[in-house]
Amino acid sequence: MDFKELKALICEEFGYDSDDIRPETLLMEIVSDEYEVQELLAGIGEAIGAELEIEPGEDWTLGNLADAISEAL
């Protein structure tokens, strides 16, 4: 999954403004806690039909997340 696909999915599924979703955006800027990170990952996994076994760190960007999803698929 490239960043463009991730951005579209996050905006569509979770209602974020596309201007707020950039590769350098920290994951923790769009979610408030670890529970929401897991909800986001579960929602992305459901949307793409794959279970994601990813443990993002607090300093992860959305670009890092897109790369990790690509590696996991």
Buried (B, 14 or more C-beta within 10 A) or exposed (E): BEBEBBBEBBBEEBEBEEEEBEBEBEBBEBBEEEEBBBEBBEBBBEEBEEEBEBEBEEEBBBBBBBBBBEEEE
